[in-house]
């Protein structure tokens, strides 16, 4: 059930192979061994409008939100975050802001339908 959501400013596409980066980040999730491979979902969302401090849309960013069902240890989540950041920094070090947030989802509230 993990979801990797990569948000990025539209200027990033001029500097980074977004599809390649998404595939490499997805591979980190697969290789972590923390998830059923068939349940990992990754997507990239291009931002057309954003503000950062007083720079308005003059600064670029890539932000990754990684949502997973609760139950992983803090160390497992830290290692996942580190692995994602290694790939992100390797491919996008020239982007002004690179951030990752690992977020637990409450199992008791999660719903899923597979057809």
VMD Tcl script that draws the C-alpha trace (Angstrom):
set ca {
  {0.00 0.00 0.00}
  {2.84 2.49 0.06}
  {2.43 5.60 -2.05}
  {5.40 7.60 -3.27}
  {4.27 11.05 -4.41}
  {6.89 13.26 -6.01}
  {5.83 16.88 -6.36}
  {8.05 19.16 -8.40}
  {8.05 22.63 -9.90}
  {7.52 22.86 -13.63}
  {11.07 24.20 -14.06}
  {12.48 20.87 -12.84}
  {11.52 19.17 -16.11}
  {14.10 21.32 -17.90}
  {16.85 20.08 -15.57}
  {15.98 16.53 -14.48}
  {14.74 13.37 -16.21}
  {11.54 13.22 -14.14}
  {10.43 9.79 -15.39}
  {13.89 8.31 -14.80}
  {14.04 9.81 -11.31}
  {10.58 8.45 -10.48}
  {11.61 4.98 -11.68}
  {14.79 5.06 -9.57}
  {12.88 6.21 -6.48}
  {10.32 3.46 -7.07}
  {13.22 0.97 -7.22}
  {14.42 2.17 -3.80}
  {10.99 1.32 -2.38}
  {11.07 -2.10 -4.03}
  {14.63 -2.85 -2.90}
  {13.88 -1.80 0.69}
  {12.15 -5.15 1.26}
  {9.58 -3.42 3.46}
  {6.60 -3.84 1.13}
  {4.75 -6.24 -1.11}
  {6.16 -5.15 -4.46}
  {2.79 -5.27 -6.23}
  {1.33 -2.75 -3.78}
  {3.90 0.04 -4.29}
  {2.48 3.01 -6.19}
  {4.63 5.92 -7.37}
  {3.59 9.05 -9.18}
  {4.93 12.48 -10.09}
  {2.86 15.63 -9.84}
  {4.02 18.77 -11.61}
  {3.29 22.04 -9.81}
  {2.46 25.01 -11.99}
  {1.99 27.49 -9.16}
  {4.02 27.65 -5.93}
  {5.51 30.03 -3.41}
  {8.71 29.62 -1.42}
  {9.41 32.34 1.13}
  {9.62 35.66 -0.68}
  {11.00 34.14 -3.90}
  {7.52 33.32 -5.20}
  {8.01 30.93 -8.13}
  {11.65 31.82 -8.77}
  {12.93 28.85 -6.74}
  {12.49 25.23 -7.69}
  {11.87 22.18 -5.51}
  {11.24 18.47 -5.44}
  {9.29 17.15 -2.48}
  {8.63 13.47 -1.89}
  {5.84 12.30 0.36}
  {6.02 8.59 1.11}
  {2.86 7.29 2.74}
  {2.87 3.83 4.30}
  {0.72 1.88 6.68}
  {1.87 2.21 10.27}
  {3.91 -0.57 11.82}
  {7.42 0.07 10.47}
  {10.16 0.96 12.94}
  {11.69 4.42 13.10}
  {14.97 2.94 11.84}
  {13.25 1.32 8.83}
  {11.64 4.64 7.95}
  {14.93 6.52 8.39}
  {16.72 4.04 6.12}
  {13.99 4.37 3.50}
  {14.25 8.17 3.69}
  {18.04 8.03 3.38}
  {17.87 5.72 0.38}
  {15.37 7.99 -1.36}
  {17.49 11.06 -0.63}
  {20.63 9.44 -2.05}
  {18.87 8.94 -5.39}
  {17.25 12.37 -5.25}
  {20.53 14.14 -4.49}
  {22.42 12.19 -7.16}
  {20.01 13.22 -9.89}
  {18.81 16.62 -8.74}
  {21.51 18.22 -6.56}
  {21.22 21.46 -8.55}
  {17.55 21.89 -7.55}
  {17.27 24.48 -4.76}
  {15.12 22.46 -2.34}
  {14.99 18.66 -2.00}
  {12.78 17.28 0.78}
  {11.31 13.95 1.85}
  {8.59 13.19 4.36}
  {7.77 9.64 5.44}
  {4.21 9.56 6.71}
  {2.44 6.76 8.61}
  {-1.16 6.02 7.72}
  {-3.56 4.65 10.31}
  {-4.38 1.01 9.44}
  {-7.73 1.19 11.20}
  {-8.87 3.97 8.87}
  {-7.34 2.81 5.59}
  {-9.73 1.41 3.00}
  {-8.87 -0.35 -0.25}
  {-10.88 -1.92 -3.06}
  {-9.13 -3.92 -5.76}
  {-11.12 -4.99 -8.81}
}
mol new
graphics top color blue
foreach p $ca { graphics top sphere $p radius 0.5 }
foreach p [lrange $ca 0 end-1] q [lrange $ca 1 end] { graphics top cylinder $p $q radius 0.2 }
display resetview
